Amino acid sequence: MSFCHIKLKKTDETDEYVRYRIYSFDFNKEHKWEQFGIIQIEKKAGTYKHLDSQLWEKNKIYPIELFETPVEKRRELAYGKYKESASGQWAMNVFNFIIQSLETRAFPDEKDLIS
């Protein structure tokens, strides 16, 4: 695929966390927006949880957590444990959104991540 299409929609926010549903149309023939994950950003702790990743795993997308690792270790994992995975573009875009949101303390209601 030449493009990565992601839409994040906020579903819940408290003082402690903000939760987003992750959508894409890149994984079905009809090109319909389909939920393929949920992330919860822990505001105070500065961390996140990837809560629902069944479609993520089904479509063999690198896990978001891969982008927390140093580059050399990431390469080792990408060519080893995750060698059957299709791409890291979706995970990298979501990871970058998480980091940017935590750094700026901005948690938009909706965000399109297209690359």
N, CA, C and O atoms as a GROMACS GRO file, in nm:
protein
  460
    1MET      N    1   0.084  -0.118   0.000
    1MET     CA    2   0.000   0.000   0.000
    1MET      C    3   0.089   0.124   0.000
    1MET      O    4   0.191   0.130   0.068
    2SER      N    5   0.048   0.219  -0.075
    2SER     CA    6   0.130   0.338  -0.084
    2SER      C    7   0.095   0.444   0.019
    2SER      O    8   0.174   0.534   0.045
    3PHE      N    9  -0.023   0.432   0.077
    3PHE     CA   10  -0.064   0.531   0.176
    3PHE      C   11  -0.115   0.461   0.301
    3PHE      O   12  -0.162   0.347   0.297
    4CYS      N   13  -0.106   0.532   0.409
    4CYS     CA   14  -0.156   0.486   0.538
    4CYS      C   15  -0.265   0.585   0.577
    4CYS      O   16  -0.240   0.704   0.591
    5HIS      N   17  -0.386   0.535   0.595
    5HIS     CA   18  -0.500   0.619   0.630
    5HIS      C   19  -0.549   0.582   0.769
    5HIS      O   20  -0.596   0.471   0.791
    6ILE      N   21  -0.538   0.675   0.860
    6ILE     CA   22  -0.580   0.651   0.998
    6ILE      C   23  -0.665   0.768   1.044
    6ILE      O   24  -0.636   0.884   1.015
    7LYS      N   25  -0.770   0.736   1.115
    7LYS     CA   26  -0.854   0.837   1.178
    7LYS      C   27  -0.864   0.798   1.325
    7LYS      O   28  -0.899   0.684   1.358
    8LEU      N   29  -0.835   0.892   1.412
    8LEU     CA   30  -0.849   0.871   1.556
    8LEU      C   31  -0.969   0.951   1.604
    8LEU      O   32  -0.983   1.069   1.572
    9LYS      N   33  -1.055   0.886   1.681
    9LYS     CA   34  -1.172   0.954   1.737
    9LYS      C   35  -1.173   0.935   1.888
    9LYS      O   36  -1.171   0.823   1.939
   10LYS      N   37  -1.177   1.047   1.958
   10LYS     CA   38  -1.182   1.044   2.103
   10LYS      C   39  -1.316   0.989   2.149
   10LYS      O   40  -1.421   1.032   2.102
   11THR      N   41  -1.311   0.894   2.241
   11THR     CA   42  -1.435   0.836   2.293
   11THR      C   43  -1.456   0.864   2.440
   11THR      O   44  -1.568   0.854   2.490
   12ASP      N   45  -1.349   0.899   2.511
   12ASP     CA   46  -1.360   0.919   2.655
   12ASP      C   47  -1.242   1.002   2.702
   12ASP      O   48  -1.130   0.985   2.652
   13GLU      N   49  -1.265   1.092   2.797
   13GLU     CA   50  -1.156   1.171   2.855
   13GLU      C   51  -1.186   1.202   3.000
   13GLU      O   52  -1.297   1.243   3.035
   14THR      N   53  -1.086   1.182   3.083
   14THR     CA   54  -1.092   1.218   3.225
   14THR      C   55  -0.965   1.296   3.257
   14THR      O   56  -0.885   1.323   3.168
   15ASP      N   57  -0.948   1.332   3.383
   15ASP     CA   58  -0.824   1.397   3.424
   15ASP      C   59  -0.706   1.302   3.412
   15ASP      O   60  -0.591   1.345   3.395
   16GLU      N   61  -0.733   1.173   3.419
   16GLU     CA   62  -0.628   1.070   3.417
   16GLU      C   63  -0.590   1.023   3.277
   16GLU      O   64  -0.472   1.000   3.250
   17TYR      N   65  -0.688   1.010   3.189
   17TYR     CA   66  -0.660   0.950   3.058
   17TYR      C   67  -0.751   1.005   2.949
   17TYR      O   68  -0.851   1.071   2.976
   18VAL      N   69  -0.713   0.976   2.826
   18VAL     CA   70  -0.798   1.001   2.709
   18VAL      C   71  -0.793   0.874   2.624
   18VAL      O   72  -0.687   0.814   2.606
   19ARG      N   73  -0.908   0.836   2.572
   19ARG     CA   74  -0.917   0.712   2.495
   19ARG      C   75  -0.962   0.745   2.352
   19ARG      O   76  -1.051   0.826   2.329
   20TYR      N   77  -0.896   0.678   2.257
   20TYR     CA   78  -0.927   0.696   2.115
   20TYR      C   79  -0.954   0.562   2.049
   20TYR      O   80  -0.889   0.462   2.079
   21ARG      N   81  -1.050   0.561   1.958
   21ARG     CA   82  -1.069   0.448   1.867
   21ARG      C   83  -0.986   0.477   1.743
   21ARG      O   84  -0.980   0.591   1.697
   22ILE      N   85  -0.922   0.374   1.690
   22ILE     CA   86  -0.837   0.387   1.571
   22ILE      C   87  -0.910   0.324   1.454
   22ILE      O   88  -0.952   0.209   1.460
   23TYR      N   89  -0.925   0.401   1.345
   23TYR     CA   90  -0.994   0.354   1.226
   23TYR      C   91  -0.902   0.363   1.104
   23TYR      O   92  -0.813   0.448   1.098
   24SER      N   93  -0.924   0.274   1.008
   24SER     CA   94  -0.858   0.281   0.879
   24SER      C   95  -0.946   0.210   0.776
   24SER      O   96  -1.028   0.126   0.811
   25PHE      N   97  -0.928   0.245   0.649
   25PHE     CA   98  -0.996   0.171   0.543
   25PHE      C   99  -0.897   0.093   0.458
   25PHE      O  100  -0.931   0.042   0.352
   26ASP      N  101  -0.774   0.083   0.505
   26ASP     CA  102  -0.668   0.017   0.430
   26ASP      C  103  -0.673  -0.135   0.436
   26ASP      O  104  -0.597  -0.201   0.364
   27PHE      N  105  -0.759  -0.191   0.518
   27PHE     CA  106  -0.755  -0.335   0.540
   27PHE      C  107  -0.880  -0.409   0.496
   27PHE      O  108  -0.903  -0.524   0.537
   28ASN      N  109  -0.962  -0.345   0.414
   28ASN     CA  110  -1.077  -0.417   0.360
   28ASN      C  111  -1.097  -0.375   0.215
   28ASN      O  112  -1.064  -0.263   0.176
   29LYS      N  113  -1.150  -0.466   0.137
   29LYS     CA  114  -1.166  -0.445  -0.008
   29LYS      C  115  -1.266  -0.334  -0.041
   29LYS      O  116  -1.257  -0.271  -0.146
   30GLU      N  117  -1.361  -0.312   0.048
   30GLU     CA  118  -1.463  -0.211   0.024
   30GLU      C  119  -1.413  -0.069   0.055
   30GLU      O  120  -1.482   0.028   0.025
   31HIS      N  121  -1.297  -0.058   0.114
   31HIS     CA  122  -1.240   0.072   0.155
   31HIS      C  123  -1.336   0.148   0.246
   31HIS      O  124  -1.357   0.268   0.230
   32LYS      N  125  -1.393   0.075   0.341
   32LYS     CA  126  -1.480   0.137   0.442
   32LYS      C  127  -1.399   0.157   0.569
   32LYS      O  128  -1.316   0.073   0.605
   33TRP      N  129  -1.423   0.269   0.637
   33TRP     CA  130  -1.356   0.293   0.764
   33TRP      C  131  -1.395   0.182   0.860
   33TRP      O  132  -1.513   0.154   0.880
   34GLU      N  133  -1.294   0.121   0.920
   34GLU     CA  134  -1.313   0.007   1.010
   34GLU      C  135  -1.227   0.028   1.134
   34GLU      O  136  -1.110   0.066   1.124
   35GLN      N  137  -1.284   0.004   1.249
   35GLN     CA  138  -1.206   0.016   1.372
   35GLN      C  139  -1.105  -0.098   1.378
   35GLN      O  140  -1.140  -0.214   1.357
   36PHE      N  141  -0.980  -0.064   1.406
   36PHE     CA  142  -0.881  -0.170   1.420
   36PHE      C  143  -0.796  -0.153   1.544
   36PHE      O  144  -0.688  -0.212   1.554
   37GLY      N  145  -0.843  -0.074   1.638
   37GLY     CA  146  -0.771  -0.064   1.764
   37GLY      C  147  -0.827   0.045   1.853
   37GLY      O  148  -0.907   0.128   1.810
   38ILE      N  149  -0.784   0.043   1.978
   38ILE     CA  150  -0.816   0.146   2.076
   38ILE      C  151  -0.689   0.176   2.153
   38ILE      O  152  -0.617   0.085   2.195
   39ILE      N  153  -0.662   0.304   2.171
   39ILE     CA  154  -0.549   0.342   2.257
   39ILE      C  155  -0.603   0.425   2.373
   39ILE      O  156  -0.701   0.499   2.359
   40GLN      N  157  -0.537   0.411   2.484
   40GLN     CA  158  -0.568   0.493   2.601
   40GLN      C  159  -0.438   0.562   2.641
   40GLN      O  160  -0.340   0.497   2.676
   41ILE      N  161  -0.439   0.694   2.635
   41ILE     CA  162  -0.322   0.774   2.672
   41ILE      C  163  -0.338   0.814   2.818
   41ILE      O  164  -0.433   0.882   2.856
   42GLU      N  165  -0.243   0.773   2.898
   42GLU     CA  166  -0.243   0.806   3.041
   42GLU      C  167  -0.175   0.942   3.057
   42GLU      O  168  -0.053   0.952   3.049
   43LYS      N  169  -0.255   1.046   3.080
   43LYS     CA  170  -0.204   1.183   3.083
   43LYS      C  171  -0.099   1.206   3.191
   43LYS      O  172   0.010   1.255   3.162
   44LYS      N  173  -0.131   1.171   3.313
   44LYS     CA  174  -0.040   1.199   3.425
   44LYS      C  175   0.084   1.111   3.422
   44LYS      O  176   0.194   1.157   3.452
   45ALA      N  177   0.066   0.985   3.387
   45ALA     CA  178   0.180   0.892   3.384
   45ALA      C  179   0.267   0.910   3.260
   45ALA      O  180   0.383   0.868   3.259
   46GLY      N  181   0.211   0.971   3.155
   46GLY     CA  182   0.286   0.990   3.032
   46GLY      C  183   0.308   0.860   2.956
   46GLY      O  184   0.409   0.842   2.890
   47THR      N  185   0.211   0.769   2.967
   47THR     CA  186   0.221   0.639   2.901
   47THR      C  187   0.094   0.615   2.820
   47THR      O  188   0.007   0.701   2.812
   48TYR      N  189   0.085   0.498   2.762
   48TYR     CA  190  -0.034   0.461   2.686
   48TYR      C  191  -0.055   0.311   2.695
   48TYR      O  192   0.035   0.235   2.732
   49LYS      N  193  -0.177   0.271   2.659
   49LYS     CA  194  -0.212   0.129   2.650
   49LYS      C  195  -0.278   0.107   2.514
   49LYS      O  196  -0.361   0.188   2.471
   50HIS      N  197  -0.242   0.000   2.449
   50HIS     CA  198  -0.309  -0.039   2.324
   50HIS      C  199  -0.411  -0.145   2.365
   50HIS      O  200  -0.375  -0.260   2.390
   51LEU      N  201  -0.538  -0.107   2.374
   51LEU     CA  202  -0.639  -0.190   2.438
   51LEU      C  203  -0.701  -0.296   2.348
   51LEU      O  204  -0.719  -0.410   2.392
   52ASP      N  205  -0.734  -0.263   2.227
   52ASP     CA  206  -0.802  -0.358   2.140
   52ASP      C  207  -0.721  -0.370   2.012
   52ASP      O  208  -0.723  -0.281   1.928
   53SER      N  209  -0.650  -0.479   1.999
   53SER     CA  210  -0.560  -0.491   1.885
   53SER      C  211  -0.585  -0.615   1.800
   53SER      O  212  -0.495  -0.660   1.729
   54GLN      N  213  -0.705  -0.671   1.806
   54GLN     CA  214  -0.733  -0.793   1.730
   54GLN      C  215  -0.717  -0.772   1.579
   54GLN      O  216  -0.650  -0.851   1.513
   55LEU      N  217  -0.778  -0.666   1.524
   55LEU     CA  218  -0.763  -0.640   1.381
   55LEU      C  219  -0.621  -0.596   1.348
   55LEU      O  220  -0.572  -0.621   1.238
   56TRP      N  221  -0.556  -0.533   1.443
   56TRP     CA  222  -0.416  -0.492   1.428
   56TRP      C  223  -0.332  -0.618   1.403
   56TRP      O  224  -0.253  -0.624   1.310
   57GLU      N  225  -0.352  -0.716   1.490
   57GLU     CA  226  -0.278  -0.842   1.479
   57GLU      C  227  -0.320  -0.920   1.355
   57GLU      O  228  -0.235  -0.977   1.286
   58LYS      N  229  -0.449  -0.924   1.326
   58LYS     CA  230  -0.500  -0.996   1.209
   58LYS      C  231  -0.436  -0.942   1.081
   58LYS      O  232  -0.405  -1.020   0.991
   59ASN      N  233  -0.416  -0.812   1.073
   59ASN     CA  234  -0.359  -0.750   0.954
   59ASN      C  235  -0.206  -0.740   0.959
   59ASN      O  236  -0.144  -0.678   0.872
   60LYS      N  237  -0.148  -0.801   1.060
   60LYS     CA  238  -0.001  -0.811   1.074
   60LYS      C  239   0.068  -0.676   1.069
   60LYS      O  240   0.165  -0.656   0.996
   61ILE      N  241   0.017  -0.584   1.148
   61ILE     CA  242   0.078  -0.452   1.160
   61ILE      C  243   0.175  -0.459   1.278
   61ILE      O  244   0.144  -0.518   1.381
   62TYR      N  245   0.290  -0.398   1.262
   62TYR     CA  246   0.385  -0.394   1.375
   62TYR      C  247   0.313  -0.337   1.497
   62TYR      O  248   0.230  -0.247   1.483
   63PRO      N  249   0.344  -0.387   1.615
   63PRO     CA  250   0.281  -0.331   1.735
   63PRO      C  251   0.335  -0.189   1.762
   63PRO      O  252   0.450  -0.159   1.733
   64ILE      N  253   0.250  -0.106   1.818
   64ILE     CA  254   0.290   0.032   1.851
   64ILE      C  255   0.413   0.031   1.941
   64ILE      O  256   0.501   0.117   1.926
   65GLU      N  257   0.420  -0.063   2.033
   65GLU     CA  258   0.528  -0.070   2.131
   65GLU      C  259   0.666  -0.084   2.065
   65GLU      O  260   0.768  -0.051   2.125
   66LEU      N  261   0.668  -0.134   1.941
   66LEU     CA  262   0.796  -0.150   1.870
   66LEU      C  263   0.869  -0.017   1.858
   66LEU      O  264   0.992  -0.015   1.859
   67PHE      N  265   0.796   0.091   1.847
   67PHE     CA  266   0.858   0.222   1.826
   67PHE      C  267   0.909   0.286   1.955
   67PHE      O  268   0.964   0.396   1.953
   68GLU      N  269   0.892   0.217   2.067
   68GLU     CA  270   0.952   0.262   2.194
   68GLU      C  271   1.096   0.213   2.206
   68GLU      O  272   1.172   0.266   2.288
   69THR      N  273   1.132   0.116   2.127
   69THR     CA  274   1.263   0.052   2.141
   69THR      C  275   1.369   0.129   2.062
   69THR      O  276   1.336   0.196   1.964
   70PRO      N  277   1.496   0.120   2.103
   70PRO     CA  278   1.605   0.184   2.026
   70PRO      C  279   1.609   0.128   1.884
   70PRO      O  280   1.568   0.014   1.860
   71VAL      N  281   1.659   0.207   1.791
   71VAL     CA  282   1.656   0.172   1.649
   71VAL      C  283   1.718   0.035   1.620
   71VAL      O  284   1.660  -0.043   1.546
   72GLU      N  285   1.833   0.005   1.677
   72GLU     CA  286   1.899  -0.123   1.649
   72GLU      C  287   1.812  -0.241   1.696
   72GLU      O  288   1.798  -0.340   1.625
   73LYS      N  289   1.755  -0.229   1.814
   73LYS     CA  290   1.669  -0.335   1.867
   73LYS      C  291   1.542  -0.345   1.782
   73LYS      O  292   1.491  -0.454   1.758
   74ARG      N  293   1.493  -0.230   1.738
   74ARG     CA  294   1.373  -0.227   1.654
   74ARG      C  295   1.397  -0.304   1.524
   74ARG      O  296   1.312  -0.381   1.480
   75ARG      N  297   1.512  -0.282   1.463
   75ARG     CA  298   1.546  -0.354   1.339
   75ARG      C  299   1.553  -0.504   1.365
   75ARG      O  300   1.502  -0.584   1.287
   76GLU      N  301   1.617  -0.539   1.475
   76GLU     CA  302   1.629  -0.682   1.511
   76GLU      C  303   1.491  -0.745   1.526
   76GLU      O  304   1.467  -0.855   1.477
   77LEU      N  305   1.400  -0.677   1.594
   77LEU     CA  306   1.265  -0.729   1.612
   77LEU      C  307   1.188  -0.732   1.481
   77LEU      O  308   1.115  -0.828   1.453
   78ALA      N  309   1.203  -0.627   1.399
   78ALA     CA  310   1.131  -0.620   1.272
   78ALA      C  311   1.171  -0.734   1.179
   78ALA      O  312   1.087  -0.790   1.109
   79TYR      N  313   1.298  -0.768   1.178
   79TYR     CA  314   1.346  -0.875   1.089
   79TYR      C  315   1.345  -1.012   1.157
   79TYR      O  316   1.376  -1.113   1.094
   80GLY      N  317   1.310  -1.015   1.284
   80GLY     CA  318   1.302  -1.140   1.358
   80GLY      C  319   1.159  -1.172   1.397
   80GLY      O  320   1.082  -1.229   1.319
   81LYS      N  321   1.125  -1.133   1.518
   81LYS     CA  322   0.994  -1.165   1.574
   81LYS      C  323   0.878  -1.118   1.486
   81LYS      O  324   0.776  -1.187   1.476
   82TYR      N  325   0.891  -1.002   1.423
   82TYR     CA  326   0.780  -0.945   1.344
   82TYR      C  327   0.805  -0.952   1.194
   82TYR      O  328   0.749  -0.871   1.120
   83LYS      N  329   0.886  -1.046   1.148
   83LYS     CA  330   0.919  -1.052   1.006
   83LYS      C  331   0.798  -1.078   0.917
   83LYS      O  332   0.801  -1.045   0.798
   84GLU      N  333   0.693  -1.136   0.971
   84GLU     CA  334   0.573  -1.161   0.893
   84GLU      C  335   0.480  -1.040   0.888
   84GLU      O  336   0.378  -1.043   0.820
   85SER      N  337   0.514  -0.935   0.959
   85SER     CA  338   0.429  -0.816   0.963
   85SER      C  339   0.437  -0.739   0.833
   85SER      O  340   0.541  -0.735   0.767
   86ALA      N  341   0.327  -0.678   0.797
   86ALA     CA  342   0.316  -0.607   0.670
   86ALA      C  343   0.387  -0.472   0.671
   86ALA      O  344   0.458  -0.439   0.576
   87SER      N  345   0.368  -0.395   0.775
   87SER     CA  346   0.422  -0.259   0.776
   87SER      C  347   0.421  -0.200   0.916
   87SER      O  348   0.343  -0.242   1.002
   88GLY      N  349   0.506  -0.106   0.936
   88GLY     CA  350   0.509  -0.034   1.063
   88GLY      C  351   0.454   0.107   1.051
   88GLY      O  352   0.450   0.181   1.149
   89GLN      N  353   0.412   0.144   0.930
   89GLN     CA  354   0.367   0.280   0.908
   89GLN      C  355   0.248   0.318   0.996
   89GLN      O  356   0.245   0.428   1.051
   90TRP      N  357   0.152   0.230   1.012
   90TRP     CA  358   0.034   0.258   1.094
   90TRP      C  359   0.077   0.275   1.240
   90TRP      O  360   0.036   0.371   1.305
   91ALA      N  361   0.157   0.183   1.290
   91ALA     CA  362   0.203   0.189   1.430
   91ALA      C  363   0.287   0.314   1.454
   91ALA      O  364   0.271   0.381   1.556
   92MET      N  365   0.376   0.346   1.361
   92MET     CA  366   0.462   0.462   1.377
   92MET      C  367   0.378   0.590   1.382
   92MET      O  368   0.405   0.679   1.464
   93ASN      N  369   0.278   0.601   1.296
   93ASN     CA  370   0.194   0.721   1.296
   93ASN      C  371   0.116   0.735   1.427
   93ASN      O  372   0.108   0.845   1.482
   94VAL      N  373   0.061   0.626   1.477
   94VAL     CA  374  -0.013   0.631   1.604
   94VAL      C  375   0.083   0.663   1.719
   94VAL      O  376   0.051   0.743   1.806
   95PHE      N  377   0.200   0.600   1.719
   95PHE     CA  378   0.299   0.626   1.824
   95PHE      C  379   0.338   0.774   1.824
   95PHE      O  380   0.345   0.837   1.930
   96ASN      N  381   0.365   0.830   1.706
   96ASN     CA  382   0.401   0.972   1.698
   96ASN      C  383   0.288   1.062   1.747
   96ASN      O  384   0.315   1.164   1.810
   97PHE      N  385   0.164   1.025   1.719
   97PHE     CA  386   0.050   1.101   1.769
   97PHE      C  387   0.048   1.098   1.923
   97PHE      O  388   0.026   1.201   1.987
   98ILE      N  389   0.070   0.982   1.980
   98ILE     CA  390   0.072   0.968   2.126
   98ILE      C  391   0.178   1.058   2.187
   98ILE      O  392   0.151   1.134   2.280
   99ILE      N  393   0.300   1.049   2.134
   99ILE     CA  394   0.412   1.128   2.188
   99ILE      C  395   0.383   1.277   2.174
   99ILE      O  396   0.403   1.353   2.269
  100GLN      N  397   0.336   1.320   2.057
  100GLN     CA  398   0.306   1.461   2.036
  100GLN      C  399   0.195   1.509   2.131
  100GLN      O  400   0.204   1.618   2.187
  101SER      N  401   0.093   1.427   2.150
  101SER     CA  402  -0.017   1.464   2.240
  101SER      C  403   0.032   1.480   2.383
  101SER      O  404  -0.006   1.575   2.452
  102LEU      N  405   0.117   1.389   2.427
  102LEU     CA  406   0.170   1.399   2.563
  102LEU      C  407   0.261   1.520   2.580
  102LEU      O  408   0.258   1.586   2.683
  103GLU      N  409   0.341   1.549   2.478
  103GLU     CA  410   0.432   1.664   2.486
  103GLU      C  411   0.358   1.797   2.484
  103GLU      O  412   0.394   1.889   2.557
  104THR      N  413   0.255   1.808   2.401
  104THR     CA  414   0.183   1.935   2.387
  104THR      C  415   0.063   1.946   2.480
  104THR      O  416   0.007   2.054   2.498
  105ARG      N  417   0.024   1.832   2.540
  105ARG     CA  418  -0.095   1.825   2.626
  105ARG      C  419  -0.220   1.860   2.547
  105ARG      O  420  -0.319   1.907   2.603
  106ALA      N  421  -0.217   1.837   2.417
  106ALA     CA  422  -0.331   1.860   2.329
  106ALA      C  423  -0.390   1.725   2.290
  106ALA      O  424  -0.320   1.639   2.237
  107PHE      N  425  -0.518   1.708   2.317
  107PHE     CA  426  -0.587   1.583   2.289
  107PHE      C  427  -0.712   1.613   2.206
  107PHE      O  428  -0.822   1.626   2.260
  108PRO      N  429  -0.695   1.625   2.074
  108PRO     CA  430  -0.807   1.664   1.988
  108PRO      C  431  -0.919   1.561   1.988
  108PRO      O  432  -0.896   1.443   2.017
  109ASP      N  433  -1.039   1.606   1.955
  109ASP     CA  434  -1.154   1.516   1.947
  109ASP      C  435  -1.139   1.415   1.834
  109ASP      O  436  -1.184   1.301   1.843
  110GLU      N  437  -1.074   1.460   1.727
  110GLU     CA  438  -1.056   1.375   1.609
  110GLU      C  439  -0.927   1.414   1.541
  110GLU      O  440  -0.889   1.532   1.540
  111LYS      N  441  -0.858   1.317   1.485
  111LYS     CA  442  -0.732   1.345   1.416
  111LYS      C  443  -0.716   1.250   1.299
  111LYS      O  444  -0.731   1.128   1.313
  112ASP      N  445  -0.686   1.306   1.182
  112ASP     CA  446  -0.654   1.224   1.064
  112ASP      C  447  -0.503   1.213   1.053
  112ASP      O  448  -0.431   1.313   1.061
  113LEU      N  449  -0.456   1.090   1.035
  113LEU     CA  450  -0.314   1.065   1.017
  113LEU      C  451  -0.298   0.996   0.881
  113LEU      O  452  -0.317   0.875   0.870
  114ILE      N  453  -0.263   1.072   0.781
  114ILE     CA  454  -0.248   1.017   0.647
  114ILE      C  455  -0.105   1.040   0.603
  114ILE      O  456  -0.053   1.151   0.606
  115SER      N  457  -0.043   0.932   0.561
  115SER     CA  458   0.095   0.944   0.513
  115SER      C  459   0.116   0.854   0.394
  115SER      O  460   0.225   0.850   0.338
   0.00000   0.00000   0.00000
